Amino acid sequence: MPFFYSIIDKIANFAKSMKKKFLTHCLLPLWALMLSLASCDSTGVGTEQGDYVVAIEVDSLKCDSVSLVVVEPAYNALRSLGHRRLKNGKASFKGQIDSPRIAMLKLNRASKPFYFILEPCTTSITIDRQRIIVWGGKVNHEYFSHVRRRGRLIALADSVRASYARSLADSTLTPGREAWLLMRNDRLHNSLQAMTLHLVKRTDVVGALYRDQYGADLDSAHYVQLLIKR
């Protein structure tokens, strides 16, 4: 029994040490985790400079309408681009925009918004129960590439935690393996923090959206670096 409780104590202590670093990062929205994306040219095919088209298709969800809102940086305010009823699961928004904007798409009026970047090109968004597929411009492609990289780092961190717990449970956690797992944990944490710090420091629309979504994930050591003037 003392040996059993020793294992439990080790798992508990390890979980506490990992919690601060990774727990907040493990709560990715399902849409972000399941996201697939592709990219078109930033000017769009068949559109003029400044014209945007957002084509939406919703499959297998209880949804009858969508609404689109953008953030106007000059006024630090939200601007509605309209509300559409779905017809055969499809809807579209068209208009003009002079530069990329943070955009929020809502299924029905009360749902949690899905964030993307509205660009002066055609953006297609397909939504089902498993994933969201975004086919948009280069700025969208860059932003969601960072989101996917973040997801991969978190998945690797979860794998390290699981390996540590399994090794404790089956008594195979040698000092060397424990040191390697803890080192791996620190490297993954530092990689995630360094990526987040780099992105939230950016002054473009990609940095603004990443800062809004994931800036709170910075630990105290990296947050201090954010406050240092560049």
trRosetta pair geometry for C-beta under 8 A, 3 or more apart (Angstrom, degrees):
i j d omega theta_ij theta_ji phi_ij phi_ji
1 4 5.5 -52 -149 33 37 114
1 5 6.4 30 158 -13 69 104
2 5 5.9 -59 -149 41 33 106
2 6 6.3 42 150 -28 66 104
3 6 5.4 -50 -151 29 33 118
3 7 6.9 35 151 -19 63 98
4 7 5.9 -53 -159 30 33 110
4 8 6.7 30 147 -16 65 105
5 8 5.3 -50 -147 38 41 114
5 9 6.2 44 153 -22 69 102
6 9 5.7 -52 -148 35 31 112
6 10 6.5 32 153 -20 63 104
7 10 5.8 -55 -151 34 32 111
7 11 6.5 30 154 -17 66 105
7 168 5.2 138 -154 161 90 99
7 169 6.5 100 -178 -97 137 43
7 171 8.0 -73 -91 -74 125 73
8 11 5.8 -56 -150 37 32 110
8 12 6.2 31 153 -19 66 108
9 12 5.6 -56 -147 38 31 112
9 13 6.2 29 157 -18 67 107
10 13 5.8 -55 -145 38 30 108
10 14 6.2 28 157 -18 65 108
10 168 5.4 -169 96 -134 126 135
10 173 7.9 167 146 77 152 161
11 14 5.8 -57 -147 39 28 110
11 15 6.2 31 155 -22 65 107
11 165 5.7 62 -126 -122 110 85
11 168 5.6 178 -66 96 90 161
11 169 8.0 42 -70 -58 131 82
12 15 5.7 -54 -148 34 29 112
12 16 6.6 30 153 -21 63 103
13 16 5.7 -52 -152 32 33 112
13 17 6.6 28 153 -16 65 105
14 17 5.8 -57 -151 37 34 108
14 18 6.2 23 155 -12 68 111
14 161 7.7 155 139 -139 113 78
14 164 5.8 -160 173 141 156 140
14 165 7.6 -165 85 -73 141 73
14 168 7.8 -149 5 -46 148 148
15 18 5.8 -62 -144 43 30 105
15 19 6.0 47 155 -47 66 100
15 161 7.8 75 -103 -155 68 116
16 19 5.7 -39 -144 8 29 119
17 20 7.5 -59 -174 24 29 100
17 21 7.7 5 145 3 59 114
18 21 5.8 -76 -160 47 45 105
18 22 5.3 -23 169 27 87 117
18 23 7.6 113 123 -41 75 83
18 157 7.9 154 -163 173 113 104
18 161 5.8 114 -175 -101 168 115
18 185 6.6 -86 -107 -159 100 138
19 22 7.1 -90 -133 53 17 74
19 23 4.6 12 -162 -29 65 128
20 23 7.2 6 -61 17 12 105
20 219 7.1 73 149 -119 98 115
21 25 7.8 -31 140 8 54 123
21 157 7.9 -145 119 -157 106 140
21 185 7.4 95 93 165 155 100
21 189 4.5 -37 -174 -120 128 134
21 219 6.9 -20 -112 -71 63 137
22 25 5.3 -72 -155 45 52 110
22 26 6.0 54 153 -36 84 104
22 154 7.1 140 -156 -137 97 77
22 157 5.0 -171 -121 148 137 141
22 158 7.6 170 170 -67 140 62
22 161 7.3 -144 78 -49 160 135
22 189 6.9 -95 -62 -96 88 98
23 26 5.9 -56 -152 22 32 112
23 27 7.7 29 156 -24 60 101
24 27 6.6 -55 -164 19 38 110
24 216 7.4 -117 173 117 139 92
24 217 5.4 180 115 -120 117 78
25 28 7.7 9 167 -48 54 88
25 150 7.7 -134 -162 177 107 98
25 153 8.0 -58 165 102 142 100
25 154 5.0 -155 138 -105 107 113
25 157 7.3 46 89 56 132 155
25 192 6.4 14 -125 170 158 154
25 217 5.6 81 -82 -149 83 130
26 154 5.9 162 -96 -171 57 119
26 157 7.9 -122 -76 89 96 119
26 158 6.7 108 -115 -76 115 110
28 32 4.9 -115 178 79 103 120
28 33 5.0 118 109 -56 127 96
28 150 7.8 149 -97 116 127 107
28 151 6.1 56 -103 -104 170 92
28 154 6.7 158 -30 68 125 167
29 32 4.7 91 63 4 87 102
29 33 7.1 -158 93 -6 46 86
29 112 7.8 -158 -131 124 133 141
30 33 5.7 -58 -149 38 35 111
30 34 6.0 11 162 -2 71 114
31 34 6.3 -70 -141 48 25 95
31 35 6.3 54 154 -65 62 92
31 114 5.8 -112 159 -117 166 108
31 131 7.7 114 -142 -152 55 41
31 132 5.1 25 -159 -3 97 126
32 35 5.6 -27 -152 -19 32 123
32 147 5.5 -113 -159 176 104 125
32 151 6.7 -177 137 -69 93 122
33 151 5.8 150 -118 -133 61 134
34 130 5.8 -163 -168 154 145 60
34 131 3.8 -136 146 -101 107 77
34 132 6.9 102 94 13 95 67
35 131 6.5 159 -94 -162 21 92
35 132 5.6 -21 -112 64 73 89
35 133 7.9 146 -163 -92 55 35
35 134 7.1 -9 -163 6 102 107
35 144 5.9 -130 143 -159 140 117
35 147 6.6 17 53 107 152 130
35 148 6.7 -122 79 -75 109 93
36 131 5.7 39 1 163 98 140
36 132 7.6 -176 35 87 67 44
36 133 4.8 -18 76 -107 100 80
36 134 7.7 170 90 24 51 64
37 133 6.9 168 -89 -159 39 54
37 134 4.6 -13 -116 64 93 90
37 135 7.3 168 -162 -79 59 41
37 136 7.5 -40 -161 25 105 91
37 140 7.0 -153 -163 139 134 99
37 141 6.3 170 136 -115 124 61
37 144 4.5 96 -20 101 163 151
37 145 7.7 -111 69 -56 136 64
37 148 7.8 -131 20 -40 115 131
38 133 7.6 15 2 -178 96 95
38 134 7.6 -174 32 94 59 53
38 135 4.7 -5 64 -112 101 82
38 141 7.5 -33 147 -101 22 106
39 135 7.5 -156 -72 -155 15 58
39 136 6.8 -32 -121 75 56 54
39 137 6.8 29 -156 170 83 17
39 138 6.0 65 -165 -95 127 48
39 140 7.1 173 -109 78 84 92
39 141 3.6 2 -85 -73 124 142
40 44 6.4 56 115 -114 129 49
40 45 6.4 -95 -176 -12 133 98
40 121 6.2 -170 90 153 114 139
40 122 6.8 -4 63 66 159 87
40 135 6.4 59 -25 165 105 87
40 136 6.8 -114 27 145 92 16
40 137 6.2 -52 68 -94 78 48
41 44 6.7 -139 83 -40 81 15
41 45 6.9 98 42 -53 107 76
41 121 7.1 -171 94 -127 60 148
41 137 7.3 -22 118 -131 27 79
41 138 7.4 -4 -155 -39 31 101
42 119 6.2 -97 -155 171 78 139
42 120 7.6 48 159 66 78 79
42 121 5.9 -148 179 -35 33 140
42 137 4.3 75 -120 -165 59 117
42 138 4.5 -47 -65 11 104 106
42 139 6.9 76 -119 -12 112 86
43 47 7.1 -173 154 77 65 91
43 49 6.3 -44 -139 -89 99 74
43 120 7.2 -18 -133 106 46 96
43 121 5.9 117 127 -90 14 107
44 47 3.8 1 99 39 132 122
44 51 7.3 -107 60 84 149 90
44 52 7.9 172 -47 -116 155 48
44 53 7.5 125 -156 27 151 99
44 119 7.8 165 -50 111 105 100
44 120 6.9 -118 -6 128 121 57
44 121 2.8 174 -56 -147 100 79
44 122 4.6 119 -147 2 117 76
44 137 7.0 -59 -61 -81 78 105
45 121 7.9 56 5 -163 50 100
45 122 6.7 -54 46 22 71 127
46 122 7.3 22 63 -30 96 135
47 51 4.4 -146 -174 84 102 116
47 52 7.5 63 -171 -93 153 22
47 53 6.5 -146 -88 -3 136 108
47 120 7.3 -173 128 160 129 71
47 121 5.9 160 58 -135 142 47
47 122 5.9 170 -27 -38 135 88
48 51 4.8 78 56 -3 74 122
49 120 6.2 40 -167 142 48 142
50 96 4.7 14 149 -159 97 97
50 97 6.4 -179 -164 61 60 39
50 98 6.0 -3 -123 -96 98 49
50 120 5.0 -43 -100 -138 13 137
51 94 7.5 -8 -172 -168 92 87
51 95 7.6 177 -148 102 57 28
51 96 5.7 -43 -95 -100 49 73
51 120 6.2 87 52 -165 35 85
52 93 7.7 -4 113 109 100 91
52 94 7.1 176 90 -146 59 45
52 95 5.9 -9 56 66 94 69
52 96 6.9 148 11 -115 82 20
52 97 5.2 17 -16 13 129 114
52 118 6.0 38 -159 177 160 96
52 119 6.6 154 -111 91 113 37
52 120 5.4 -95 -64 -119 86 40
52 121 6.7 6 -117 38 68 26
52 122 7.6 156 -163 -85 50 34
52 123 7.2 -4 -168 6 97 102
53 92 6.4 -11 -171 -172 88 114
53 93 7.3 159 -156 83 42 54
53 94 5.2 -4 -106 -103 74 82
53 121 7.8 -64 35 137 79 35
53 122 4.5 -10 63 -114 108 77
53 123 7.1 175 89 29 58 61
54 68 6.4 127 71 -106 157 155
54 92 6.4 162 84 -156 55 61
54 93 4.4 5 50 51 106 100
54 94 7.8 -156 24 -67 66 43
54 103 7.9 -155 -90 159 150 162
54 105 7.8 -162 171 -90 143 123
54 118 6.9 -52 -66 -121 125 98
54 123 5.1 -12 -110 70 70 100
54 124 8.0 162 -161 -89 46 28
54 125 6.8 3 -173 4 90 112
55 90 7.5 -14 -175 -163 83 100
55 92 4.8 -14 -106 -106 62 102
55 122 6.9 11 -2 -172 109 97
55 123 7.3 178 26 90 69 48
55 124 4.7 -19 68 -111 104 75
55 125 7.2 167 85 25 53 65
56 66 5.6 -61 106 48 165 173
56 84 7.8 144 46 72 130 138
56 86 8.0 -91 104 -105 109 96
56 90 6.7 153 87 -154 61 52
56 91 5.0 -11 62 63 110 82
56 92 6.6 -179 18 -84 76 46
56 93 7.8 43 -11 -3 111 90
56 105 7.1 167 -102 -156 136 138
56 124 7.9 175 -77 -159 32 51
56 125 5.1 -13 -110 68 73 100
56 126 7.9 162 -160 -84 46 36
56 127 7.3 -2 -168 4 90 109
57 89 5.9 45 -163 132 69 98
57 90 5.2 -14 -102 -100 73 82
57 124 7.6 7 5 -174 104 92
57 125 7.4 177 29 93 64 54
57 126 4.8 -10 66 -114 104 76
57 127 7.2 173 90 26 54 67
58 61 5.4 -79 175 48 106 115
58 63 5.1 -72 156 72 158 133
58 66 7.3 174 -36 -57 133 122
58 86 6.1 -60 38 -119 122 149
58 89 5.0 -140 66 -163 68 84
58 90 7.7 -172 20 -75 71 35
58 107 6.6 122 -111 -121 145 122
58 127 4.9 -14 -113 68 70 104
58 128 7.6 149 -166 -81 48 50
59 89 5.9 53 -82 -169 56 148
59 126 7.2 10 0 -176 111 90
59 127 7.0 171 25 88 69 52
59 128 4.3 -24 73 -95 100 98
60 128 5.2 43 45 -152 110 91
60 129 5.3 -65 108 -23 120 104
61 107 6.8 -26 128 -178 141 155
61 127 6.6 -28 -2 122 147 104
61 128 6.9 -167 -32 -143 102 38
61 129 6.5 167 -73 -69 86 72
63 66 7.2 42 165 -64 123 82
63 86 6.5 79 118 -13 87 151
63 107 4.4 -53 -126 -177 138 112
63 108 5.7 -127 -133 -32 78 93
63 111 7.8 -11 -110 -40 110 152
64 85 6.5 -17 154 -151 81 79
64 86 5.6 -138 -164 35 36 105
64 108 6.9 58 42 -86 69 90
65 83 6.3 17 173 177 120 93
65 84 6.4 170 -156 89 74 45
65 85 5.2 -43 -100 -106 90 50
65 86 6.1 -139 -82 -10 31 83
65 91 7.8 71 -149 -58 46 159
65 107 7.7 135 83 -167 49 48
65 108 5.8 90 60 -99 85 47
65 109 7.2 4 90 -38 124 77
66 83 7.5 178 93 -153 40 55
66 84 5.4 -10 61 60 83 94
66 86 6.6 80 -9 -61 95 94
66 91 5.3 -179 38 61 119 147
66 105 6.3 -9 -172 -171 112 92
66 106 6.7 156 -157 81 60 51
66 107 5.8 -29 -101 -105 81 52
66 108 7.9 -26 -86 -27 42 31
67 80 7.0 -38 -180 -148 109 103
67 82 7.0 -153 -142 108 68 41
67 83 4.4 -20 -100 -105 96 78
67 84 7.4 167 -85 18 45 66
67 105 7.6 161 81 -153 46 47
67 106 4.9 -9 56 57 92 103
67 109 6.5 51 -6 -103 138 66
68 80 7.4 114 85 -164 55 59
68 81 4.3 -41 98 63 105 112
68 82 6.2 12 46 56 96 71
68 84 8.0 23 -6 1 101 106
68 93 5.1 -46 21 -52 156 165
68 103 6.3 -11 -168 -172 92 113
68 104 7.3 155 -154 80 46 53
68 105 5.7 -12 -103 -103 75 70
68 106 7.9 -164 -72 21 33 74
68 118 7.9 97 -179 -82 119 135
69 78 5.2 4 176 -174 121 110
69 79 6.8 156 -160 77 71 37
69 80 5.3 -39 -103 -102 83 56
69 81 6.6 -173 -94 9 26 83
69 103 6.9 153 82 -158 45 62
69 104 4.7 -13 62 57 96 101
69 106 7.5 29 3 -7 106 109
69 113 7.5 -62 43 -122 112 146
70 78 7.3 153 80 -154 35 61
70 79 5.5 -21 64 62 84 91
70 81 6.1 60 -9 -35 101 116
70 97 7.7 -160 -127 -113 172 133
70 101 4.3 34 -167 129 120 139
70 102 6.7 137 -158 81 66 51
70 103 4.9 -31 -98 -100 77 76
70 104 7.6 -177 -82 16 30 72
70 118 5.7 -63 -102 25 120 145
71 76 7.9 -10 -175 -145 96 36
71 77 7.6 161 -154 85 59 27
71 78 6.1 -41 -100 -99 57 63
71 79 7.8 145 -112 17 11 80
71 101 6.0 179 57 -178 66 94
71 102 4.3 8 27 65 121 105
71 103 7.6 -135 5 -73 76 34
71 104 7.9 78 -36 -15 88 101
72 75 4.8 15 106 40 117 99
72 76 7.4 -70 88 -10 71 12
72 77 5.3 -11 53 64 107 76
72 78 7.3 165 10 -109 85 11
72 79 5.2 61 -32 -14 116 119
72 101 7.3 -17 -87 -135 44 129
73 76 6.8 22 -156 -74 36 54
73 101 7.6 -151 -17 -124 94 82
73 208 7.5 -71 -97 -123 122 168
78 104 7.9 -28 -137 25 119 128
80 83 7.5 -18 -179 -38 123 84
81 93 5.5 62 132 -168 121 141
81 95 6.4 -127 -152 5 111 151
81 103 7.9 -18 5 -137 139 111
82 93 5.9 166 55 -120 120 107
83 109 7.7 0 -130 -85 130 96
84 91 3.8 135 120 -166 137 134
84 92 7.3 157 -126 44 169 31
84 93 6.9 -132 -30 -67 135 83
85 91 7.1 169 84 -95 28 125
86 89 5.6 5 174 -123 123 19
86 90 6.4 120 -157 44 80 23
86 91 5.2 -86 -100 -37 59 109
87 90 6.0 -44 70 63 69 78
87 91 7.0 115 17 -77 75 71
96 120 7.6 21 -157 -121 57 102
97 100 7.7 75 132 -95 130 22
97 101 6.2 -109 -162 -4 138 117
97 118 6.2 125 -29 128 175 110
97 119 7.6 -160 82 -175 133 17
97 120 5.4 -150 71 -76 88 84
98 120 7.6 17 -130 -61 9 132
99 120 7.7 -39 -97 -22 15 113
99 205 7.8 174 143 -41 98 135
100 117 5.2 11 -175 172 116 110
100 118 6.6 158 -154 81 60 52
100 119 4.8 -15 -102 -98 93 75
100 120 7.7 -104 -69 -5 60 75
100 137 7.6 -137 -94 75 116 137
100 139 4.9 -33 -104 71 162 171
100 205 4.7 -138 105 34 112 165
101 117 7.1 158 76 -160 34 65
101 118 4.8 -14 61 57 89 105
101 205 6.9 -126 -113 -130 15 140
102 115 6.7 -19 -170 -160 93 104
102 117 6.4 -45 -101 -107 43 67
102 118 7.7 24 108 14 7 87
102 205 6.2 -168 -49 -163 77 98
102 208 6.2 -109 -48 108 128 115
102 209 5.0 166 -109 -83 110 100
102 212 7.3 62 -140 19 157 154
103 115 7.1 145 80 -153 50 54
103 116 5.6 -25 67 71 100 72
103 117 6.5 129 15 -135 94 15
103 118 3.9 89 -42 -31 135 105
104 113 3.8 -3 -172 -179 106 146
104 114 7.1 140 -158 65 56 40
104 115 5.8 -26 -99 -96 70 66
105 113 6.3 133 62 -161 36 81
105 114 4.8 -27 64 61 95 95
105 115 8.0 -175 20 -78 76 20
105 116 6.8 10 -4 17 113 108
105 125 6.7 -159 -39 107 177 171
106 109 6.6 54 127 -132 133 26
106 111 5.2 155 -168 66 82 93
106 112 7.7 -167 -124 99 86 17
106 113 4.8 -54 -75 -98 85 77
106 114 7.6 170 -80 15 38 73
107 111 4.6 1 65 36 74 165
107 114 7.9 45 -16 -6 93 112
107 127 7.1 -138 -69 111 135 163
108 111 5.0 100 62 -21 89 108
114 125 7.9 143 103 -168 141 143
114 127 7.8 -152 -23 -97 166 132
114 132 6.5 162 -153 -108 149 167
115 209 6.2 164 156 -158 128 113
115 212 7.7 -171 -139 94 163 125
115 213 6.5 -150 58 -74 155 123
116 123 7.3 152 129 177 140 147
116 125 7.2 -149 -7 -90 163 130
116 134 6.0 179 -122 -127 141 146
116 136 7.0 161 170 -38 127 161
116 140 5.9 17 -176 -126 99 111
116 143 7.7 147 -151 85 57 142
116 144 7.9 -6 -126 -57 88 113
117 136 7.3 140 70 139 81 154
117 137 7.8 -92 99 58 106 100
117 139 5.0 -100 113 117 150 110
117 140 4.9 -158 53 -80 100 73
117 143 5.8 132 -15 0 127 152
117 205 5.8 108 -133 134 124 126
117 206 7.3 -32 -70 -83 152 63
117 209 6.4 -104 -71 -32 98 157
118 123 7.0 -118 -127 7 56 152
119 123 6.6 117 41 -54 88 119
119 136 6.2 118 27 173 121 107
119 137 3.8 -84 86 25 161 143
119 138 7.8 140 -132 39 166 61
119 139 5.5 155 -81 39 129 117
119 140 6.4 -110 -12 -23 126 102
120 137 7.8 48 57 -59 48 158
121 136 7.0 121 83 -172 112 65
121 137 4.5 121 39 -70 138 114
122 136 7.9 -149 105 -126 46 53
123 134 6.9 -15 -171 -167 98 87
123 135 6.9 165 -156 87 49 56
123 136 3.9 13 -120 -108 96 96
123 137 6.9 -63 -78 -10 95 81
123 140 6.8 124 -121 -38 120 161
124 133 7.8 -13 113 111 92 92
124 134 7.5 155 83 -157 55 39
124 135 4.3 3 54 55 100 107
124 136 7.4 -160 31 -65 54 63
125 132 6.6 -12 -167 -173 91 100
125 133 7.2 160 -153 82 42 55
125 134 5.5 -3 -105 -106 78 71
125 135 7.8 -154 -67 28 39 67
126 132 7.1 159 82 -158 52 51
126 133 4.4 -1 55 53 102 104
127 132 5.1 -7 -104 -110 77 84
127 133 8.0 -152 -67 26 39 66
128 131 6.6 17 56 49 87 60
134 140 6.0 -128 142 167 128 132
134 144 6.4 168 59 -51 135 161
136 139 7.8 -64 126 64 117 71
136 140 3.6 29 85 43 134 157
136 141 6.9 -161 76 -41 84 74
137 140 5.5 103 56 14 62 101
137 141 7.1 -114 113 -6 36 96
138 141 5.4 -54 -148 36 34 116
138 142 6.4 35 155 -21 67 102
139 142 5.8 -51 -150 33 32 110
139 143 6.5 30 154 -17 64 106
139 205 6.4 25 -176 76 137 121
139 206 6.3 -142 -166 -61 86 100
140 143 5.9 -58 -147 37 31 109
140 144 6.2 14 164 -5 68 111
141 144 6.5 -65 -144 45 24 99
141 145 6.2 32 156 -28 62 109
142 145 5.7 -56 -150 30 28 116
142 146 6.9 27 155 -17 62 101
142 206 5.7 -45 106 -106 116 146
143 146 6.0 -60 -163 32 33 108
143 147 6.7 30 146 -17 67 106
143 206 4.9 -152 -82 -130 90 89
143 209 6.0 8 -141 77 137 136
143 210 6.8 -155 -144 -54 88 97
144 147 5.0 -45 -145 35 45 117
144 148 6.2 48 154 -21 69 100
145 148 5.8 -53 -148 36 31 110
145 149 6.5 33 151 -19 63 104
146 149 5.6 -52 -147 35 34 112
146 150 6.4 40 152 -22 64 103
146 195 7.1 170 -155 171 97 116
146 199 6.1 109 -166 -97 153 147
146 206 7.4 110 7 -180 144 112
146 210 6.3 -31 109 -99 145 135
147 150 5.6 -52 -153 33 32 115
147 151 6.6 34 149 -20 63 104
147 210 7.9 -147 -67 -108 81 93
148 151 5.5 -50 -151 34 36 115
148 152 6.6 38 151 -21 65 101
149 152 5.6 -51 -151 32 35 112
149 153 6.6 36 152 -18 65 102
149 195 6.8 -144 114 -156 123 159
150 153 5.9 -55 -152 35 32 111
150 154 6.5 30 153 -16 65 107
150 192 6.7 88 -136 -137 73 93
150 195 6.9 -163 -84 107 82 140
150 196 7.7 79 -109 -71 117 90
150 214 6.9 -83 -137 -119 162 164
151 154 5.7 -56 -148 38 32 111
151 155 6.3 34 154 -21 66 105
152 155 5.6 -53 -147 35 32 112
152 156 6.5 33 154 -18 65 104
153 156 5.8 -54 -150 36 32 111
153 157 6.5 34 151 -20 64 105
153 188 5.7 157 -169 -167 87 90
153 191 5.9 -154 -128 99 132 113
153 192 4.6 162 135 -78 148 100
153 195 7.5 -172 -25 23 160 146
154 157 5.5 -52 -149 35 34 114
154 158 6.5 38 151 -21 65 102
154 192 7.2 87 -62 -105 70 142
155 158 5.7 -50 -150 33 33 113
155 159 6.6 37 149 -22 63 103
156 159 5.5 -52 -152 32 35 116
156 160 6.7 39 150 -21 65 100
156 188 5.5 -158 101 -120 112 137
157 160 5.7 -49 -152 30 36 113
157 161 6.6 35 151 -17 65 103
157 185 6.8 83 -138 -133 82 69
157 188 4.7 177 -78 129 89 145
157 189 7.1 93 -110 -64 129 69
157 192 7.6 -23 -43 -29 138 143
158 161 5.7 -54 -152 36 34 113
158 162 6.3 33 152 -19 67 106
159 162 5.7 -54 -147 37 32 111
159 163 6.3 34 154 -21 65 105
160 163 5.8 -54 -148 35 30 111
160 164 6.4 32 154 -20 64 105
160 181 5.7 148 -167 -161 94 85
160 184 5.3 -169 -115 107 133 117
160 185 5.1 176 135 -78 150 81
160 188 6.7 -162 -7 8 147 150
161 164 5.8 -54 -151 33 31 112
161 165 6.5 27 154 -16 64 107
161 185 7.6 89 -63 -105 71 116
162 165 5.8 -56 -148 38 32 110
162 166 6.3 31 155 -18 66 107
163 166 5.8 -55 -145 37 30 110
163 167 6.2 30 157 -19 65 108
163 181 6.2 -157 97 -116 113 125
164 167 5.9 -58 -148 37 27 110
164 168 6.5 28 154 -18 63 106
164 173 7.1 56 -155 -110 59 127
164 178 7.5 80 -131 -123 94 68
164 181 5.0 143 -80 160 98 153
165 168 5.8 -55 -151 35 31 112
165 169 6.3 30 153 -21 65 109
166 169 5.6 -58 -148 36 32 111
166 170 6.3 -2 166 7 69 108
166 172 8.0 -16 125 49 78 113
167 170 6.7 -68 -137 51 26 87
167 172 4.9 -98 -146 77 76 84
167 173 3.8 107 136 -71 108 85
167 177 6.1 -153 -153 125 157 138
167 178 7.7 -166 112 -75 143 74
167 181 7.6 -150 24 -42 150 155
168 171 7.8 23 -178 -74 27 35
168 173 5.2 9 -75 -20 54 144
172 177 7.2 5 135 45 78 167
173 177 5.8 -133 -148 85 50 118
173 178 5.3 65 176 -65 98 99
174 177 4.7 90 52 10 80 101
174 178 6.9 -145 90 -7 39 88
175 178 5.7 -56 -145 37 30 113
175 179 6.3 31 157 -20 65 106
176 179 5.8 -55 -150 34 30 110
176 180 6.5 28 153 -18 64 106
177 180 5.6 -54 -147 36 34 111
177 181 6.3 33 155 -19 67 106
178 181 5.9 -55 -146 37 30 109
178 182 6.3 26 157 -15 64 108
179 182 6.0 -59 -147 40 29 108
179 183 6.2 30 154 -20 64 108
180 183 5.7 -56 -147 37 30 111
180 184 6.2 32 153 -20 65 107
181 184 5.6 -53 -146 37 31 113
181 185 6.3 37 152 -23 63 104
182 185 5.4 -48 -148 33 33 117
182 186 6.5 34 153 -19 64 103
183 186 5.8 -54 -151 35 32 110
183 187 6.4 30 153 -18 65 106
184 187 5.8 -55 -147 36 31 110
184 188 6.4 29 156 -17 65 106
185 188 6.0 -59 -150 37 28 108
185 189 6.3 27 155 -18 64 109
186 189 5.7 -56 -147 38 30 113
186 190 6.1 27 157 -17 66 108
187 190 5.8 -56 -144 39 29 108
187 191 6.2 33 155 -22 64 106
188 191 5.7 -53 -147 34 30 113
188 192 6.4 28 156 -16 64 106
189 192 6.0 -59 -152 38 29 109
189 193 6.2 23 155 -15 65 111
190 193 5.6 -56 -142 41 32 110
190 194 6.0 34 158 -22 67 107
191 194 5.9 -54 -143 36 27 109
191 195 6.4 26 157 -17 62 107
192 195 5.9 -56 -149 37 28 110
192 196 6.3 26 155 -17 64 109
192 217 7.8 -77 149 139 111 129
193 196 5.7 -56 -146 39 31 111
193 197 6.1 32 156 -20 66 107
193 218 6.5 97 -144 -132 86 65
193 219 6.1 -40 -112 17 133 100
193 221 7.8 26 177 78 153 99
193 222 4.6 -157 178 -49 114 157
194 197 5.8 -53 -144 36 29 112
194 198 6.3 32 156 -20 63 106
194 222 7.6 -132 -74 -119 42 132
195 198 5.8 -56 -149 35 29 112
195 199 6.4 19 158 -13 64 110
196 199 6.0 -63 -147 40 29 105
196 200 6.1 18 163 -13 68 111
196 210 7.6 -164 -139 157 63 113
196 214 5.9 -118 -128 129 110 114
196 215 7.3 155 178 -110 105 40
196 217 5.8 -117 -130 82 161 109
196 218 5.8 -165 118 -77 130 82
196 222 7.2 74 80 139 107 150
197 200 6.3 -60 -139 40 25 102
197 201 6.4 27 160 -22 61 110
197 218 6.5 97 -77 -115 79 119
197 222 4.9 -118 -70 -175 125 114
197 225 6.0 11 -150 90 140 124
197 226 6.2 -133 -138 -71 87 90
198 201 6.2 -66 -158 31 25 111
198 202 7.4 36 148 -36 59 97
199 202 5.8 -40 -163 6 41 116
199 206 7.1 -93 -156 133 97 93
199 207 5.6 -175 173 -116 60 70
199 210 4.3 -52 147 110 127 155
199 211 7.2 -163 122 -54 84 71
199 214 7.8 28 86 73 133 119
200 207 6.3 124 -135 -167 18 88
200 210 6.2 -125 -75 106 64 98
200 211 4.1 110 -133 -98 84 90
200 214 7.6 -130 -66 87 110 81
200 215 4.7 113 -118 -108 138 96
200 218 7.2 -78 21 -48 157 130
200 226 6.5 -19 99 -122 122 126
201 207 6.8 -84 75 -147 34 134
201 226 6.7 -147 -76 -129 90 76
201 230 7.0 105 -170 -56 125 136
202 206 6.2 -18 107 83 150 89
202 207 2.6 -161 80 -68 96 138
202 208 7.8 -97 97 -26 89 56
202 210 7.6 54 44 46 118 124
203 207 6.1 5 -15 63 13 146
203 208 7.8 35 -171 -52 31 91
204 207 5.4 99 53 14 63 101
204 208 7.1 -117 109 -7 34 94
205 208 5.4 -51 -142 36 36 116
205 209 6.3 32 160 -16 68 104
206 209 6.3 -59 -149 38 27 103
206 210 6.2 20 157 -12 64 112
207 210 5.8 -59 -141 42 30 107
207 211 5.9 33 159 -23 66 110
208 211 5.8 -55 -146 36 25 113
208 212 6.5 25 155 -19 61 107
209 212 5.7 -54 -148 35 32 112
209 213 6.3 18 159 -9 66 112
210 213 6.0 -64 -143 45 30 102
210 214 5.7 -38 -179 40 69 107
210 215 7.3 108 126 -52 63 81
211 214 7.4 -81 -116 59 14 65
211 215 4.1 35 -164 -58 60 127
212 215 6.8 35 -42 2 13 115
214 217 5.0 -28 -177 10 77 124
215 218 6.4 -23 -179 -8 52 110
218 222 4.7 -125 -163 92 98 109
218 223 4.5 129 121 -69 122 82
218 226 6.5 16 -178 -27 171 138
219 222 5.5 79 55 21 73 99
219 223 6.8 -134 98 -12 31 96
220 223 5.5 -55 -139 35 30 114
220 224 6.6 38 159 -26 63 99
221 224 6.1 -51 -161 24 28 112
221 225 7.3 26 144 -15 58 103
222 225 5.4 -47 -157 32 45 115
222 226 6.8 55 144 -27 66 97
223 226 5.3 -44 -157 24 41 119
223 227 7.0 39 148 -19 64 100
224 227 5.8 -56 -159 32 37 111
224 228 7.1 46 145 -31 65 97
225 228 5.5 -42 -155 16 42 117
